[in-house]
Amino acid sequence: MSLNKVMLIGNLGQDPVVRYLENNRVVCNFSIATNEYYTDRNGEKKVETEWHSIEAWDQLAKNLEQLHIKGYLRKGTQVYVEGRIRTETMKDKTGAEVQ
């Protein structure tokens, strides 16, 4: 048995970007910032921010676009996202894989 599920609560790092592709496909991209607050050994309060790239497709992307148009999804808005993690690799100009 295996499970690939993630739940994030964070703030939008940018307004959602929606693109219409061929074959009636729609994709929506945006980033979410999640913060971890802690106190270090010296008693100083610290915050670490982790950035997550989110990609939604088809009807979900259209729904997100409508929420953005209506003003509900803007940079800085707190959101809850649930989905699965998919790691993609890209290649640079030399053909070497870059993460």
Short mmCIF file of the C-alpha atoms (twelve columns), coordinates in Angstrom:
data_MODEL
# 
_entry.id   MODEL 
# 
loop_
_atom_site.group_PDB 
_atom_site.id 
_atom_site.type_symbol 
_atom_site.label_atom_id 
_atom_site.label_alt_id 
_atom_site.label_comp_id 
_atom_site.label_asym_id 
_atom_site.label_seq_id 
_atom_site.Cartn_x 
_atom_site.Cartn_y 
_atom_site.Cartn_z 
_atom_site.pdbx_PDB_model_num 
ATOM 1  C CA . MET A 1  0.000   0.000  0.000   1 
ATOM 2  C CA . SER A 2  1.188   3.550  -0.688  1 
ATOM 3  C CA . LEU A 3  -0.154  7.064  -0.324  1 
ATOM 4  C CA . ASN A 4  0.775   10.345 -2.010  1 
ATOM 5  C CA . LYS A 5  -1.246  13.114 -0.374  1 
ATOM 6  C CA . VAL A 6  -0.356  16.618 0.747   1 
ATOM 7  C CA . MET A 7  -2.340  19.306 2.572   1 
ATOM 8  C CA . LEU A 8  -1.053  22.886 2.634   1 
ATOM 9  C CA . ILE A 9  -2.331  26.015 4.350   1 
ATOM 10 C CA . GLY A 10 -0.424  29.088 3.288   1 
ATOM 11 C CA . ASN A 11 -0.564  32.371 1.436   1 
ATOM 12 C CA . LEU A 12 -0.584  32.931 -2.308  1 
ATOM 13 C CA . GLY A 13 2.779   34.243 -3.433  1 
ATOM 14 C CA . GLN A 14 1.336   35.558 -6.689  1 
ATOM 15 C CA . ASP A 15 -1.989  35.951 -8.452  1 
ATOM 16 C CA . PRO A 16 -3.021  32.729 -10.236 1 
ATOM 17 C CA . VAL A 17 -1.983  32.541 -13.907 1 
ATOM 18 C CA . VAL A 18 -4.436  30.717 -16.180 1 
ATOM 19 C CA . ARG A 19 -3.517  29.522 -19.655 1 
ATOM 20 C CA . TYR A 20 -5.801  27.985 -22.277 1 
ATOM 21 C CA . LEU A 21 -4.051  25.286 -24.279 1 
ATOM 22 C CA . GLU A 22 -4.954  23.306 -27.353 1 
ATOM 23 C CA . ASN A 23 -7.596  20.562 -27.120 1 
ATOM 24 C CA . ASN A 24 -9.604  22.707 -24.655 1 
ATOM 25 C CA . ARG A 25 -7.115  22.085 -21.832 1 
ATOM 26 C CA . VAL A 26 -6.739  24.742 -19.131 1 
ATOM 27 C CA . VAL A 27 -3.923  25.046 -16.596 1 
ATOM 28 C CA . CYS A 28 -3.645  27.345 -13.577 1 
ATOM 29 C CA . ASN A 29 -0.280  27.982 -11.878 1 
ATOM 30 C CA . PHE A 30 0.462   29.784 -8.625  1 
ATOM 31 C CA . SER A 31 2.762   29.558 -5.631  1 
ATOM 32 C CA . ILE A 32 2.005   29.153 -1.944  1 
ATOM 33 C CA . ALA A 33 4.257   30.179 0.937   1 
ATOM 34 C CA . THR A 34 4.088   28.182 4.167   1 
ATOM 35 C CA . ASN A 35 5.858   29.398 7.296   1 
ATOM 36 C CA . GLU A 36 7.380   27.538 10.235  1 
ATOM 37 C CA . TYR A 37 7.957   29.546 13.399  1 
ATOM 38 C CA . TYR A 38 10.408  28.423 16.085  1 
ATOM 39 C CA . THR A 39 12.815  29.665 18.729  1 
ATOM 40 C CA . ASP A 40 16.502  28.835 18.213  1 
ATOM 41 C CA . ARG A 41 19.014  27.838 20.912  1 
ATOM 42 C CA . ASN A 42 19.805  31.494 21.637  1 
ATOM 43 C CA . GLY A 43 16.145  32.293 22.326  1 
ATOM 44 C CA . GLU A 44 15.711  34.206 19.077  1 
ATOM 45 C CA . LYS A 45 12.410  33.788 17.252  1 
ATOM 46 C CA . LYS A 46 12.881  32.555 13.705  1 
ATOM 47 C CA . VAL A 47 10.664  31.963 10.711  1 
ATOM 48 C CA . GLU A 48 11.403  29.677 7.775   1 
ATOM 49 C CA . THR A 49 9.379   30.047 4.586   1 
ATOM 50 C CA . GLU A 50 8.914   27.155 2.174   1 
ATOM 51 C CA . TRP A 51 7.611   27.870 -1.349  1 
ATOM 52 C CA . HIS A 52 5.351   25.409 -3.168  1 
ATOM 53 C CA . SER A 53 4.518   25.528 -6.883  1 
ATOM 54 C CA . ILE A 54 0.915   24.516 -7.549  1 
ATOM 55 C CA . GLU A 55 -0.571  23.386 -10.852 1 
ATOM 56 C CA . ALA A 56 -4.305  22.774 -11.397 1 
ATOM 57 C CA . TRP A 57 -5.904  21.504 -14.583 1 
ATOM 58 C CA . ASP A 58 -9.144  21.725 -16.556 1 
ATOM 59 C CA . GLN A 59 -12.345 22.381 -14.555 1 
ATOM 60 C CA . LEU A 60 -10.460 23.091 -11.334 1 
ATOM 61 C CA . ALA A 61 -8.301  25.618 -13.206 1 
ATOM 62 C CA . LYS A 62 -11.443 27.291 -14.599 1 
ATOM 63 C CA . ASN A 63 -12.956 27.459 -11.105 1 
ATOM 64 C CA . LEU A 64 -9.772  29.044 -9.746  1 
ATOM 65 C CA . GLU A 65 -9.839  31.578 -12.569 1 
ATOM 66 C CA . GLN A 66 -13.393 32.588 -11.634 1 
ATOM 67 C CA . LEU A 67 -12.416 32.959 -7.965  1 
ATOM 68 C CA . HIS A 68 -9.533  35.180 -9.051  1 
ATOM 69 C CA . ILE A 69 -11.776 37.304 -11.268 1 
ATOM 70 C CA . LYS A 70 -14.243 37.748 -8.384  1 
ATOM 71 C CA . GLY A 71 -11.395 38.888 -6.123  1 
ATOM 72 C CA . TYR A 72 -11.245 35.882 -3.781  1 
ATOM 73 C CA . LEU A 73 -7.818  34.662 -4.924  1 
ATOM 74 C CA . ARG A 74 -5.165  37.365 -4.894  1 
ATOM 75 C CA . LYS A 75 -1.523  37.545 -3.867  1 
ATOM 76 C CA . GLY A 76 -1.384  37.230 -0.068  1 
ATOM 77 C CA . THR A 77 -4.726  35.410 0.304   1 
ATOM 78 C CA . GLN A 78 -4.637  32.481 2.736   1 
ATOM 79 C CA . VAL A 79 -5.594  29.228 0.986   1 
ATOM 80 C CA . TYR A 80 -5.954  25.525 1.723   1 
ATOM 81 C CA . VAL A 81 -4.730  23.171 -1.008  1 
ATOM 82 C CA . GLU A 82 -5.006  19.398 -1.035  1 
ATOM 83 C CA . GLY A 83 -3.486  17.159 -3.666  1 
ATOM 84 C CA . ARG A 84 -0.511  14.968 -4.479  1 
ATOM 85 C CA . ILE A 85 3.169   15.670 -4.924  1 
ATOM 86 C CA . ARG A 86 4.726   15.232 -8.346  1 
ATOM 87 C CA . THR A 87 8.419   15.972 -8.807  1 
ATOM 88 C CA . GLU A 88 9.412   17.105 -12.269 1 
ATOM 89 C CA . THR A 89 12.911  17.392 -13.646 1 
ATOM 90 C CA . MET A 90 13.997  19.819 -16.325 1 
ATOM 91 C CA . LYS A 91 17.064  19.911 -18.519 1 
ATOM 92 C CA . ASP A 92 19.297  22.926 -19.005 1 
ATOM 93 C CA . LYS A 93 20.918  23.965 -22.300 1 
ATOM 94 C CA . THR A 94 23.698  21.400 -21.853 1 
ATOM 95 C CA . GLY A 95 21.212  18.567 -21.325 1 
ATOM 96 C CA . ALA A 96 21.966  18.162 -17.605 1 
ATOM 97 C CA . GLU A 97 18.969  17.548 -15.338 1 
ATOM 98 C CA . VAL A 98 17.974  20.422 -13.061 1 
ATOM 99 C CA . GLN A 99 15.479  20.199 -10.207 1 
# 
